[in-house]
Amino acid sequence: MLFLKKRSIVKKLNLLLIFFLTFSITTTQLFSKGKNINLNLMPVPAQITLTGEKFRLTDSFTLALKGEAGDRLFKGSTRALRRLAGRTGLFFPQDFITKESCSDIADFIIKTNR
């Protein structure tokens, strides 16, 4: 008899746990549909402008640096572009990111202020 009572208590606790998890997941999803968009970017940029459009990465992708960019930023952006090329299999027109290769009509522009 004692075994049956323990079994019914365990069933009730399991149902309560399932209800609680379902409730917490649904309320999290309901409240996350607001305007707060989590992009999971590291490092976190100071400002992001979302246009609502989709971006298609093609082999004509270019990257540019605007502002006071140092040698370290040029080398880092070159490494990022090469890694992107290696991960996607696309051949980009820029071999190295330099002051001369940066244009105003690039697909991805990194603006720096110091």
C-alpha positions as CSV (number, residue, x, y, z in Angstrom):
1,M,0.0,0.0,0.0
2,L,2.9,2.3,0.9
3,F,4.5,1.6,-2.5
4,L,1.3,2.6,-4.4
5,K,1.2,6.0,-2.5
6,K,4.8,6.7,-3.3
7,R,4.2,5.8,-7.0
8,S,1.2,8.2,-7.2
9,I,3.2,11.0,-5.5
10,V,6.0,10.5,-8.1
11,K,3.5,10.7,-10.9
12,K,2.0,13.9,-9.6
13,L,5.4,15.4,-9.2
14,N,6.3,14.4,-12.8
15,L,3.1,16.0,-14.1
16,L,3.8,19.1,-12.1
17,L,7.3,19.3,-13.5
18,I,6.1,18.9,-17.0
19,F,3.5,21.6,-16.5
20,F,6.0,24.0,-15.1
21,L,8.5,23.4,-17.9
22,T,5.9,23.8,-20.6
23,F,4.6,27.0,-18.9
24,S,8.1,28.5,-18.6
25,I,9.0,27.7,-22.2
26,T,5.8,29.2,-23.7
27,T,5.9,32.4,-21.6
28,T,9.6,32.8,-22.6
29,Q,8.7,32.5,-26.3
30,L,5.7,34.9,-25.9
31,F,7.7,37.6,-24.2
32,S,10.7,37.2,-26.6
33,K,8.7,38.2,-29.6
34,G,9.2,41.9,-28.8
35,K,11.7,44.2,-30.5
36,N,14.7,43.0,-28.5
37,I,16.7,41.0,-31.0
38,N,19.5,38.8,-29.6
39,L,22.2,38.4,-32.3
40,N,24.8,36.6,-30.2
41,L,27.8,38.7,-31.5
42,M,31.2,38.6,-29.8
43,P,32.6,41.1,-29.3
44,V,29.4,43.1,-28.9
45,P,29.4,46.1,-31.3
46,A,28.5,49.5,-30.1
47,Q,25.8,50.0,-32.7
48,I,24.0,47.8,-35.2
49,T,21.7,49.0,-38.0
50,L,19.1,46.4,-39.0
51,T,17.4,47.1,-42.3
52,G,15.0,44.1,-42.3
53,E,16.5,43.0,-45.6
54,K,18.2,39.7,-46.3
55,F,21.9,39.6,-47.2
56,R,23.1,37.1,-49.7
57,L,26.9,36.4,-49.6
58,T,28.3,36.1,-53.1
59,D,31.8,36.0,-54.6
60,S,31.7,39.7,-55.2
61,F,31.7,40.4,-51.4
62,T,33.9,43.3,-50.3
63,L,34.9,44.6,-46.9
64,A,36.0,48.1,-46.0
65,L,37.3,50.0,-43.0
66,K,36.4,53.6,-42.4
67,G,37.9,56.0,-39.8
68,E,41.1,55.6,-37.9
69,A,42.0,52.0,-38.5
70,G,45.3,50.7,-37.3
71,D,47.5,47.9,-38.7
72,R,46.0,45.5,-36.2
73,L,42.5,46.0,-37.5
74,F,43.6,45.7,-41.1
75,K,45.3,42.3,-40.3
76,G,42.3,41.1,-38.3
77,S,39.8,42.0,-41.0
78,T,42.0,40.2,-43.6
79,R,42.0,37.1,-41.4
80,A,38.2,37.3,-41.0
81,L,37.8,37.6,-44.7
82,R,40.1,34.6,-45.4
83,R,38.3,32.5,-42.8
84,L,34.9,33.4,-44.4
85,A,36.3,32.4,-47.8
86,G,37.6,29.1,-46.4
87,R,34.3,28.3,-44.6
88,T,32.1,29.2,-47.6
89,G,34.3,28.1,-50.5
90,L,33.8,31.4,-52.2
91,F,36.7,33.4,-53.8
92,F,36.6,37.0,-52.9
93,P,38.2,39.8,-55.0
94,Q,40.1,41.3,-52.0
95,D,43.3,39.4,-51.1
96,F,44.3,41.8,-48.3
97,I,42.4,44.6,-46.6
98,T,44.4,47.8,-47.0
99,K,43.7,51.5,-47.0
100,E,43.8,51.4,-50.8
101,S,41.4,48.5,-51.2
102,C,38.7,50.1,-49.0
103,S,35.9,51.8,-51.0
104,D,32.7,53.6,-50.1
105,I,30.5,51.0,-51.8
106,A,31.7,47.9,-49.9
107,D,29.2,45.3,-48.8
108,F,30.5,45.3,-45.2
109,I,31.9,48.5,-43.7
110,I,33.5,48.7,-40.3
111,K,33.5,52.2,-38.9
112,T,35.9,53.2,-36.2
113,N,36.1,56.3,-34.0
114,R,39.0,57.1,-31.7
